[in-house]
Amino acid sequence: MRALVQRVSRASVTVDDEPVGSIGRGIVALVGVTHDDTPAHAEKLADKIWNLRIFDDADGVMNRSAADEGHAVLVVSQFTLYGDTRKGRRPGYADAARPEIAEPMVDRVVASLREAGATVETGRFRAEMAVELVNDGPVTLSIEV
């Protein structure tokens, strides 16, 4: 599994002009799934996202996590994280899991975050989503488990 994680001051997702998820200060996690991912991968990714120390402490050092600060997480599925651009100009998506495999894995990430105490908002799987965010820092990290 892969996630592109961004520290944000606010973020939202809309589908067909309908708001489906929004957060204030926290983390946006764009989550991609590949063929051999398991629930254990999803749980490990959720733990990494929730406990990733990307928020400033009192000294201005990134030493605090969303868990420490009580910040929310916005999870958005994103199969394009497994896009292969090594050949030509059109990405190939052979490494991205099929929707029937990917959706339960993304749902497991969300469930694991909630079980850990996170307030979690989501996008809508297989929908054309408009994601708006204000990247704080900017802080953007790529995570793979």
C-alpha positions in Angstrom: 0.0 0.0 0.0 1.0 3.5 -0.7 -0.1 6.8 0.7 0.7 10.4 -0.2 0.3 12.3 3.1 -0.1 16.0 3.4 -0.3 18.2 6.5 -3.2 20.6 5.9 -4.8 23.5 7.6 -8.1 22.4 5.9 -9.3 20.0 3.2 -12.6 18.9 1.6 -13.9 16.4 -1.0 -16.9 17.0 -3.1 -18.7 14.6 -5.5 -21.1 16.1 -8.1 -21.0 19.4 -6.2 -22.0 17.6 -3.0 -19.7 17.8 0.0 -18.8 14.3 1.2 -16.0 15.0 3.6 -14.1 17.9 5.2 -11.6 18.5 7.9 -9.9 21.4 9.5 -6.2 21.1 10.6 -5.0 17.6 10.1 -3.8 15.1 7.4 -5.0 14.3 3.9 -4.0 10.7 3.0 -4.3 9.7 -0.6 -4.3 5.9 -0.5 -3.4 3.5 -3.2 -3.7 -0.3 -3.1 -1.7 -2.9 -5.1 -2.5 -6.6 -5.8 -0.8 -8.3 -2.8 -1.9 -5.9 -0.1 -3.6 -7.4 3.0 -5.5 -6.1 6.0 -2.3 -6.2 7.9 -0.8 -3.7 5.4 -3.9 -1.5 5.8 -3.5 -1.5 9.6 0.2 -0.7 9.4 -0.5 2.1 7.0 -3.2 3.5 9.3 -0.9 3.4 12.3 1.9 5.1 10.3 -0.5 7.9 9.2 -2.0 8.5 12.6 1.4 8.5 14.5 3.5 10.2 11.9 5.3 13.1 13.6 4.7 16.0 11.2 3.2 18.6 13.5 5.3 21.2 15.3 5.9 21.0 19.0 6.3 24.1 21.2 9.9 24.6 19.8 8.7 24.5 16.2 10.1 21.0 15.6 8.0 18.4 13.7 7.8 16.2 16.7 4.0 15.7 17.2 1.5 13.4 15.4 -2.1 13.8 14.5 -2.8 11.4 17.4 -0.9 13.6 19.8 -2.7 16.7 18.6 -6.2 15.2 18.1 -6.2 16.3 14.4 -8.6 14.7 11.9 -7.6 12.6 8.8 -9.2 12.8 5.4 -8.7 9.5 3.5 -9.2 9.5 -0.3 -8.7 6.5 -2.4 -6.3 7.1 -5.3 -5.4 4.2 -7.7 -3.2 6.6 -9.7 -0.5 6.3 -6.9 0.3 3.0 -8.7 0.6 4.6 -12.1 3.7 3.6 -14.0 5.2 6.4 -16.0 8.5 4.7 -17.0 7.5 4.1 -20.6 5.9 6.6 -22.9 3.6 9.4 -21.8 0.5 7.5 -20.8 0.6 6.0 -17.3 0.0 2.3 -17.0 -2.1 1.0 -14.0 -1.3 -2.7 -14.0 0.1 -2.4 -10.5 -3.1 -0.9 -9.1 -5.5 -3.3 -7.5 -8.9 -3.9 -9.0 -11.7 -2.0 -7.3 -13.1 -5.1 -5.6 -9.7 -5.6 -3.9 -8.9 -2.0 -3.3 -12.1 -0.8 -1.7 -12.0 -3.2 1.3 -8.4 -2.3 1.9 -9.1 1.5 1.9 -12.1 0.8 4.2 -9.7 -1.2 6.5 -7.4 1.9 6.7 -10.3 4.1 7.6 -11.6 1.5 10.2 -8.1 1.2 11.7 -7.7 4.9 12.0 -11.1 5.2 13.7 -10.2 2.3 16.1 -7.1 4.2 17.1 -9.2 7.2 18.0 -9.0 9.3 14.8 -11.8 11.4 13.5 -11.9 10.3 9.9 -13.6 11.8 6.8 -13.5 10.1 3.4 -14.0 10.6 -0.2 -16.3 8.3 -2.2 -14.7 5.2 -3.8 -14.9 5.1 -7.6 -16.3 8.6 -7.9 -15.0 11.6 -9.7 -13.9 13.7 -6.7 -12.8 17.3 -6.3 -10.3 17.5 -3.5 -9.5 20.9 -2.1 -6.7 21.4 0.4 -4.4 23.9 1.9 -1.1 22.2 2.4 0.5 23.5 5.6 4.2 23.9 5.4 4.1 22.5 2.7 4.6 19.1 4.2 4.1 16.1 1.9 5.4 12.6 2.4 5.2 9.4 0.5 4.6 6.3 2.6 4.8 2.7 1.5 4.2 -0.4 3.7 
